[in-house]
Structures are given as structure tokens and as C-alpha cells.
Amino acid sequence: MRLRLSPSAWIGAAMIATFVVLGLLGPVLSPYDPSHTDLASRFLPASAAHWLGTDSSGIDTLSELLWGAREALVISFLVVAITSITGVMLGTIAGWFGGAVDEIIMRLVDILMAFPGILLNIAVVATVAHPGLGVIIFALCINGWVSYARVARSQVLALRERDYVSAAIALGASNRRVMFQHLIPNLLGPAFVQMSFGLGSVIIIEASLSFLGLGPQLDYTWGAMLAQGVSFSWKAGFSSYVFIPGVAIAWVLLGANLLGDGLRDRFDPRQRGRA
Amino acid sequence: MSIGSFLLRRLGSGLLAILGVCVLTFGFLHLVPGDPIDHLAGGDVTAAQRKSLEQCMGLDKPLATQFVTFLGHIADGTLGHQCPDPQKKPTVAARIREVMPYTIELAIAAMLVAIVLAIPLGVVAAMKRGTWIDTAATAVSLTGIVIPIMLLAQVLLVWFFVDLGWLPGPTETGFASLLLPALALGTHLMAMLSRMTRSSMVDVLAEDFVRTARAKGVSERRVVFVHALRNALLPVITIAGLQFGSLLSGSIIVEKVFARPGLGLTLLDAISERDYPMVQGITFVIAVIYIAVNTLVDIAYGLADPRIRRG
């Protein structure tokens, strides 16, 4: 499949690629061990030894940022993979079988959507005093699949009327064969669009949870860095501690949005030129 | 579909969602595999504390009994009791009533900020489509979409309150103290709405009735503000209404940064004090407000635009 994307979509893709590479190589590239505290070198400004300076415990900010990129990459990759597969499967099942199955899945979707924004994620994480990576991923997945399911279902409702689907049924294809051979391949375009936006929303939700002190404990996260930065940003000239992790989060979000907009223009021509 | 059955159907699905919210809010504690008390307390409590937490939350009773008690607390309007030490504290509902006005006024102020800024931005971008003004407006809305709310809130606070001293910060009360938090909370919605206003205006300006108005010699100003804008705004206002709930949940972060004693800050305190009934109560109340607002917005939209009722 040839991808013809707008220049801004390619910029977005390059931004995401930077994030992925830095996330993969982060621990190797980071010049210092982020668990190494050195009280003699607290609050150092940017220098050749510490490109982004050091924080209140003498931890190298660049190293913490790179380890944070690893954390963000692991969480977003797993959550996007789990939610997109679950969502597309459940949406396809709901749209294809209809009836009671559809009703049950879509009512579940409605209920999960009744919790706005990060409320549901917070309520789940709040049940665990010291959440680890697994709990955070679970909390992000619990309602993350919903938008994939809604879009997949509406696509299936349109696709099931197509002649090639009727032909497959007439030839005696099983439900499974129709779903995997004829429906799901045609759902992938819109699913890519959503995965791109989904990546952005996972990054921001995870950062928000960490910022609120509800993220994975004992790990390095951008949200926790931001929360720590807030505690010194009252001092004049210390706003860089808020900006550095904040810009890292915004970088991934911008990349995801530019790529998502570009993919949407590519896969849904009706939307071209709008928004 | 007649108006009556449209109303009934919409109210019915709202009530069904509230029922689902009851079940799920109750179920959170049991969703994560393992013993709820172990999770909540994190293993660093004495056996006596553990016992009292268990009793306070009714976790020593069978699941069905717990659920009936939970529903009973919703029915009697108390939403349960705060744990630990339920006797010394007000009921969950009493505490929520105390702090809720702070969050509601913040969310309404943020909504107003978003709408007031977004509509002119979107209209100007649509009218100057393809020029640098359009590009600049797109850049503004993209920035608003990608900037993390915690960064924005902190930057606004430090620049406008600490450094410049132009606007009141968390220590003050009154209408003006709402400005900074409302701007922090409303920016994301503003960005979304200005993009929508732009695309909605672009569509409407291409409609036949706009061309007819122009052909009749109606002034460009009148075409844009009377003929086009009125039609373009209906979907924008509807989306704004449907986002009210996101403002409530976004206020959790803004209230933390600005130390505003609203629902969000109370929720965070409850989490750190392991006051799970309070967490459930606040989650439930926000979800119910969200469902109620969305149902009303849908009904209003359906009444305003008869095409919607057919779906």
C-alpha cells in the first residue's frame, strides 16, 4: 500500500519516530544513572557535563528524561496494542452479529463512556496504594478500547451490505472467515487513524496520573518530573523544570496529532480540508 | 420519530447509563485481582487498622449485601460514610455538597472562556481561509490541543501571578481569582471548538443559501454574522455542551495546581487517605452530572434540529 501523506503528517511521523528511537535507546544513551543522587551537584544549570542541568537531588535531568521516554514508550505501545486489538475485535463482533451481542457490547461502551476524561482511570488506580506498571496499563486499557469499537462497528455496518461480503457468505464462508478476510482488513485504515490519536491520549493520561502522584511508583515518568518541577517553579528562573518534561509530552502529542490528521485525510477523504 | 418517543428513548438510555455507573463504581474495588484491602492499604497497616477499614467499608460482608448497601446509600442521599472513623466526619454527600460549588463555577467559567475565545478565532480563520491568518489560527489551536494542562496551569500561575502579579492567584477569592484556572482548564476545549467553528463555517459558507444571500446583495458582514454563523454554531455549541464532563474531570489537575478546594482536590485527598467511599462518591457524582448534561444537550439538539430525531 502506497502512503501519500501531507508534509505535516510526515513531520508528525518523524516526531513520533524520534520518540520511539529515544525511548528504545534511552537507557543506553543516558549519560548518568537516574537513580544516582549527588547532593553536591544540586540544581546545576545546563552545562557540557549536564546538558539539561540537574534537579533537587543532583539527578541529571537529561538522563531522567530519557528513562521517562522509555517508560512512556512501553506504556503507550502496550496500551495502544491491547486497546486497538480488543476494540476492533469487539466492534467487528458487535457490528457483524448484531442483536443481543451488539446490544451488550454497545451498552458496555455507553457505560464506560459515562466517565469523562481521566476520571475512570483515576478511580481504578485509586484502588491500589502503590500502583505498578501493570495496574497503570490495566487502568488505561479499561476504557481505551471503546473508541476503536465504536468506529469498527459503524464501519462493519456499512461493509456488511457490500456485494463482496454477500458473495463470500453465498460461497459458504464462515463468520470467522468473513470477519478476518473481508471485514477487518477494510477497517485497518480508520484504526490507524485512531491509533495515532490514541497514542497521544495514552501519553497525556499517563502523564496526568503520574503528575497527580497516581502513576507507576519507583519509576521515572515525565508526569512525575513535571510534578517535581512544579515544586521548584516558584523560584525565579526555575520554570525549565516544568518546561522540559512538559515539552517532551507536548512533542509526542503534537506528533500524534499531525500524523493522525494526515492519516485521516488519507483514509477518510470526506474529511479532507476540514478541521 | 415523534418528539414524545424521542424524549422517552433519550431519557431511558440516560437512566440505563446511570444504572451501569452504579454497578461499575461499586465494582472498581473488586476489578483489580487480589484482596481490595491489601491494595488500598498497600500492606503497611496494622491488623487493627486493617480490620477497622474492612468494617467501615463493609468489605467483611458478602458482595451482594455490599452492593445493596451501596445502592441504599445512593437512595438515601448520603452516598455512604467517610472512612476511616465514619462517626467523626460528615457523610460523603455532605462533604461533596460543600466542595462542589468550587468545581462547578470553575467548569462553567472554563466553558465560557473556551466559547468566547474559540468562536472569533474559528470565524476569522474560516473567512481568511488559506491566508497566514488561517495558518496562525491553526497554530494557536494546535498548541492548545497539545500543551499538557499541568504545564499550562503552572506556567499561567507563575507568569501572571508570581512574576507579573497581573492576575489574582490561589490565595485570593472572588470572581477574578477564577480567571487563571478557567483559562488553564478551558484552553484545550477552546482549541477543539475553534477548529470545529472553522470547519463548520467553511461548510456553511459554501451552502446555496449563502450564495443566494450574496447574490441578493446582502453585505458580506451580514452574510457572515447573520446567515452563516447562526447555522454554523449549532453543532459547535452542542459539542461544547457534551464536553462539560471533561471539564469536570480536567478540574482535578487544575485544582491541584491552583490549590482550589473543589471536587478534584477532595478526590486526591481521599485517595491519599484511603477514604475509598469518598472516591466512589465523587466518581459517581461526576459521572451522573456528565450523563445528565449530555442527555439534556442531546434533547435540546434534537428539538432544535428535527433531522437528528430520525436517527
HADDOCK unambig.tbl for C-alpha pairs under 7 A between the chains (distance, minus, plus):
assign (segid A and resid 110 and name CA) (segid B and resid 17 and name CA) 6.57 0.50 0.50
assign (segid A and resid 111 and name CA) (segid B and resid 17 and name CA) 5.25 0.50 0.50
assign (segid A and resid 111 and name CA) (segid B and resid 20 and name CA) 5.56 0.50 0.50
assign (segid A and resid 111 and name CA) (segid B and resid 21 and name CA) 6.16 0.50 0.50
assign (segid A and resid 114 and name CA) (segid B and resid 17 and name CA) 6.87 0.50 0.50
assign (segid A and resid 114 and name CA) (segid B and resid 287 and name CA) 5.72 0.50 0.50
assign (segid A and resid 114 and name CA) (segid B and resid 290 and name CA) 6.83 0.50 0.50
assign (segid A and resid 114 and name CA) (segid B and resid 291 and name CA) 6.14 0.50 0.50
assign (segid A and resid 115 and name CA) (segid B and resid 287 and name CA) 5.08 0.50 0.50
assign (segid A and resid 116 and name CA) (segid B and resid 245 and name CA) 5.38 0.50 0.50
assign (segid A and resid 116 and name CA) (segid B and resid 246 and name CA) 5.09 0.50 0.50
assign (segid A and resid 116 and name CA) (segid B and resid 249 and name CA) 6.31 0.50 0.50
assign (segid A and resid 116 and name CA) (segid B and resid 287 and name CA) 6.88 0.50 0.50
assign (segid A and resid 117 and name CA) (segid B and resid 246 and name CA) 5.13 0.50 0.50
assign (segid A and resid 117 and name CA) (segid B and resid 249 and name CA) 5.77 0.50 0.50
assign (segid A and resid 118 and name CA) (segid B and resid 249 and name CA) 6.30 0.50 0.50
assign (segid A and resid 119 and name CA) (segid B and resid 249 and name CA) 5.76 0.50 0.50
assign (segid A and resid 119 and name CA) (segid B and resid 283 and name CA) 6.78 0.50 0.50
assign (segid A and resid 123 and name CA) (segid B and resid 279 and name CA) 6.93 0.50 0.50
assign (segid A and resid 123 and name CA) (segid B and resid 283 and name CA) 6.94 0.50 0.50
assign (segid A and resid 124 and name CA) (segid B and resid 28 and name CA) 5.88 0.50 0.50
assign (segid A and resid 126 and name CA) (segid B and resid 271 and name CA) 5.82 0.50 0.50
assign (segid A and resid 127 and name CA) (segid B and resid 29 and name CA) 5.78 0.50 0.50
assign (segid A and resid 127 and name CA) (segid B and resid 39 and name CA) 6.28 0.50 0.50
assign (segid A and resid 127 and name CA) (segid B and resid 40 and name CA) 5.39 0.50 0.50
assign (segid A and resid 128 and name CA) (segid B and resid 39 and name CA) 4.45 0.50 0.50
assign (segid A and resid 128 and name CA) (segid B and resid 40 and name CA) 4.99 0.50 0.50
assign (segid A and resid 129 and name CA) (segid B and resid 39 and name CA) 5.69 0.50 0.50
assign (segid A and resid 129 and name CA) (segid B and resid 40 and name CA) 4.99 0.50 0.50
assign (segid A and resid 129 and name CA) (segid B and resid 41 and name CA) 5.92 0.50 0.50
assign (segid A and resid 129 and name CA) (segid B and resid 42 and name CA) 4.86 0.50 0.50
assign (segid A and resid 130 and name CA) (segid B and resid 42 and name CA) 6.17 0.50 0.50
assign (segid A and resid 204 and name CA) (segid B and resid 148 and name CA) 6.98 0.50 0.50
assign (segid A and resid 230 and name CA) (segid B and resid 154 and name CA) 6.87 0.50 0.50
assign (segid A and resid 234 and name CA) (segid B and resid 158 and name CA) 6.65 0.50 0.50
assign (segid A and resid 242 and name CA) (segid B and resid 151 and name CA) 6.45 0.50 0.50
assign (segid A and resid 246 and name CA) (segid B and resid 148 and name CA) 6.52 0.50 0.50
assign (segid A and resid 246 and name CA) (segid B and resid 151 and name CA) 5.72 0.50 0.50
assign (segid A and resid 250 and name CA) (segid B and resid 146 and name CA) 5.18 0.50 0.50
assign (segid A and resid 250 and name CA) (segid B and resid 147 and name CA) 5.34 0.50 0.50
assign (segid A and resid 250 and name CA) (segid B and resid 148 and name CA) 6.40 0.50 0.50
assign (segid A and resid 253 and name CA) (segid B and resid 146 and name CA) 5.37 0.50 0.50
assign (segid A and resid 254 and name CA) (segid B and resid 146 and name CA) 5.59 0.50 0.50
assign (segid A and resid 274 and name CA) (segid B and resid 199 and name CA) 5.12 0.50 0.50
assign (segid A and resid 275 and name CA) (segid B and resid 195 and name CA) 5.27 0.50 0.50
assign (segid A and resid 275 and name CA) (segid B and resid 196 and name CA) 6.04 0.50 0.50
assign (segid A and resid 275 and name CA) (segid B and resid 198 and name CA) 6.72 0.50 0.50
assign (segid A and resid 275 and name CA) (segid B and resid 199 and name CA) 4.88 0.50 0.50
